Amino acid sequence: MPDRGGGPTGPRIRVGRPSRRARTLLMTLGVLAVLAMAFVMFAGFWTDWLWYRSVDYSSVFTTTLWTKIGLFLVFGLLMAIAVGLNIWLAHRLRPPLSAMSLEQQSLDRYRMSLAPYKKWVLLAITALVGLIAGASASGQWRTWLMYVNGVAFHQKDPQFHLDVSFYAFDLPWYRFLLGFGFAATVLSLVAAALTHYLYGGLRITSPGARATGAATGHLSVLLGVFVSLKAVAYWLDRYGLAVKSSDFKATDNWTGLRYVDANAYLPAKTILFCIAAICAVLFFATLWRRTWQLPMIGLGLMVLSAILIGGLYPAIVQKFQVQPNEQAKEAPFIRKNIEATRDAYDIDNAQVRDYSGKSTTDDDAKLRASADTAASYRVMDPNVVSPAFQQLQQKRNYYQFPKTLDVDRYKDAAGKDQDTVIGLRELNLDGIPKRNWINDHFTYTHGYGAIAAKGTTTGKNPNGSPDFTESGLPTSGELGKYEQQIYYGEKTEQYSIVGGPQKELDYEEDGEKTTSYQGNSGVSLSNAFNRAAYAVAFSEPQILYSGAIGDGSRILYNRTPKERVEAVAPWLTIDGDAYPAVVNGRIQWVVDAYTTTNGYPYASRTTLGDTTADSLTTNQRAVVAQQNQVNYIRNSVKATVDAYDGKVKLYEWDTEDPVLKTWRKAFPGTVQPKADIPQELREHLRYPQDLFKVQRELLTRYHVTNPAQFYSGSDAWQVPDDPTNKESGAVPPYYLSIKMPDQPAQKFSLTTTFTPKGRPDLGAFMAVDADAASKDYGTIRLLRVTTTVKGPGQVQSELNGNGDVAEFVRNLKGTDSDIEYGNLLTVPLEGGFLYIEPVYTRGGTQNYPLLRKVAASYGSKTVFENSLGEALNAVFGVTGPGTTQPPETPRPPGETTQPPATGDAALKKAIADAQKAYAEGEAALKEQDWSAYGKAQADLQDALQRAAAAQPKSGSANGADGANSASNADSSNHSDKTSKAGSGG
């Protein structure tokens, strides 16, 4: 029957070609899709370029970009050539005829299917390996720039007597080249072997020779190159011993050679280098001998030597020579490690002195007088009082303060430096009344003003609150006139679009107003191309078509100080805490930055993220470089970020640092000379906390310079846990103006304590001169405690068990308030240590901390009083203003002091005044009017004293005792009420 188009499944459907219009449409859509993908990839590059140009650091972008491109092209091309050349050579060396075998017949099918596409396959393989190798190499741009710009340290390692720069700058690059060589050789060997096998040069199951002479020679050369590289690796491993990390009893982070390294591993590496070189020659010799016998013997010898000489022999030396007398054997190497570590972390000049920890005088009056000059006791803890700033100075819900405030120095009314707690009122998007795209990014764009308070005193409204020296909205006070708008800050993480048609919310003395950004920061969105690029980069299409964007519009992003400094100086490690300073009428964020390396010979390593963590880093402040492991660090750069226009300036700080000199050669013009730092800015620069924490961690072991003592660990210290914080973690360092025993006056310092390893008592006290304007800036002073002295944890335990504290806490229970401990300050005083701790209450009707008590401890005595002055008087057993006597009321000029009135009339008047003052105090207490309550208390005290003085002399003993008893009873009653109500007021 004729085929009529039917079949078992029905009529056959003929599929025609698409029409010309459809093909055109498909082609157009394909081109548009490719262009869209290209624009998406290009948008990231273009917006980065625009941002770097906006901050005047385009040279950083171009230098980094061209370095990455150069490395990508060079090493990608080298890898492609190496693999492609060996594939081409293997194909060219194929045998003219393949053996007649099942194996070759199976391969024939692959050869035939591959034949039309050989060139394309070769190009695809070489392109793929080239792209992978190039991408990997471009990530080594820092290593390359340090290698080509390396500056000498002018210090030599004690083993090979090479400059430290060889290990810091050269050796990492040599290791990268070696790794690249190994990768290229292995890939070439695999590719060549597969090509030889495919075209019959190598045979697995076919009869006859397993490899042709050409294949044998080709693969032998590649194996010879591999073994040659292994010889180079053995030679570089010799130098690598100087920066090798290992476990060692003396320290957890040992770096450098030990006895077994110098006397077993080092000669073993030299011997293995020689064996590998000989073995490589044997492989190259197969070009003439055409046999694998000698090369394989050599390879076997090398492997056996690596096991015996490189593994077994050092183990024997360690077991039978070192372990029986490890301390003596390791002593020279421990000394090298100590010297290198102390130099690498800049702790080699730490001044260590013995300190008894016991008072050198029994004169209480002298101790009390010395306490006044020993330190400026900071009772306003910046880690506690942020909620008080928030409650009293937030003013609007869309503003916020950081959880941990900063400590700085500002001039008081008398022109003297005073420790100041400061925080910026930054924008808080979560507090915006109505959240939408316009409000989030156009209307609410910036914070407003710096709020500052004295660190050593409290305010009076309410009593126990911060004593603000700069406050309000807009702010006013001792900081003078300055630009208060804060467009860049630690909490400002969203982008804002400013300067265009849409106005921003702002403030003036009369209240709210609108404004338009006048700075030159950010990137212009006036043209459609930039808007399209940012719409893609930020995944926000409204940027492209929104009518709120027009002429003058600029987009601000990368707005935190840390982000900006990291972007313009990607070779720096940034401190975890930027702090604000009002300088020359502007708010400047000060950012400490570090240069580091992991290649300082013999210096022990530390992981920055672990070392800089403390009880505050859990949820309050960041840590530096979480997993960055280093063994050399310098605070070589001080950076500033303007809070209004975001301008970033990098200033050289350590003029001798070779790592900084290297990076300045790589990025010329990015770091300004130290001499260019304005004097007013210099007054606010301080010693960075993260560097201090790294140094104190190292000093727990490396304060010991005697190798035998270091090995035994008998004088090892530890950083104690913070006894005032519920969160676990090391005690944070404290900025404090303090006078060390060898200093004539107080210096702004950064302080910490140590306890002996595994013990709670005080082991040492450390302070570093933190005032950048001081000639002793950076001087580390260590007081090694030679007697048993209470440590911070023990002092806190004693305080918790104090009867006055227990009563205070009991009184709080009925007020729904909690006790909150401030920083436990440690101050050296007349041979002993004085501990001062502010105590706050929080809760009730007032949900922010108010300073209510101050605890003090000296020697065996711990007290708990209403104020700092009372606590100092009580702990030293002396009377003074503010404890037993009320402050004298000033009298008008010319008025003389009258003797107290006596007699029944005076007594009745005094009693009536006392009752009146008591009633007024009760009323003020209910209203929580602390100013009125304080006045009523003073009136009550005055009336009771007049009542006591009015008693007739015949009954002076009984009468005075009765009046004093009444006074004590009333005071006690009011004290109890104050602790209950005041905790919630």
Disulfide bonds with the S-S distance in Angstrom:
none
